[in-house]
Amino acid sequence: MPNDFSFAGRIVFLGCGTVAKCALPMIRQLTGLPADRFTVIDSLDRSERLAADINEGLVFRQRTMARDNLDSLLSESLGNGDLLINLSVGIDSLPVMDWCHRHGVLYVDTALEVWDDQIGNAEVPIAERTEYHSHQQTRKQAREGWNPKGPTAIVTHGANPGMVNHFAKQALLDLASHVGHEHGRPAGSADWATASDASGSLIRISTPTTQFSAAATTSRVIRVMQAMVSRAASSACGRSYSFLTNAPWAPPAFSAARSDSALSIHASSPGESGYPSNGGRWITPMITRTAGKWSW
């Protein structure tokens, strides 16, 4: 594979779970950087998993990050010109991102996380426990608190959204070639939008799982990654969901909350009151309002 990668800094992984287990060897292979340019930080002891890399020079630090030690832990491993790959769970992404911006560190993550004690915490208003709220807070910080010429931060660049965005762009080019349309490579967001509008109205992305555990399990046990557990416990997924609306009201069993840019509606009890259910399986309702009445 051609390699024109040039990077003089260090690459630090915050979190060493399932994603890092795959990402670390891939990034090492693609960049060609030696192991001593990599550092991994995790609250659990990952030294056995990383033994081969550690023997080659990779630095592993077992640390538990919290609000009061975030600055010291990041300062221990990162400096101007370095790259942080945030793959952690239960660590608020925004203060980590803000630290990186202030210290000249490049940043990329797969999801916007919150502190572990906020996940499923009923004392936190439901509107502030949604991923939508996290997105709005991040946008506000970028808009009001960060220098546009500062270090790059790529946010929520996981599998979907993330990798699928790159695949979708390539699919648009492949489709244009397939139908015999001469084209160059779009130069920016506006060009990509034009290519998308000209190519079709829907892109469907299916992600079947091929992950199976070698360990025996009972029929009532479902094995999931830690990140999935935190998502299921958050108010925006699993126990409730939220959506945007331009109507200043909410149907029964829902609550409305206004943010800086829009009104959102939240439901905290799937399967009850406002939610239909069938045989224990949740059915996502289409909610409409006609002649002043809600129906779903």
Buried (B, 14 or more C-beta within 10 A) or exposed (E): EEEEEEBEBBBBBBBBBBBBEEBBEEBBEEBEBEBEBBBBBBBEEBEEBBEEBBEEEBBBEEBEBBEEEBEEBBEBBBEEBBBBBBBBBBBBBBBBBBBBBBBBBBBBBBBBBBBBEBBBBEEBBBBBBBBBBBBBBBEBBBEEEBEEEEBEBEBBBBEEEBEBEEEBBEBBBEBBEEEEEEEEEBEEEEEBEEBBEEBEEEEEEEEEEEEEEEEEEEEEEEEEEEBBBBBEBBBBBBBBBBEEBEEEEBBEEBBBBEBEEEBBBBBBEBEEEBBEEEEEEEEEEEBEEEEEEBEB
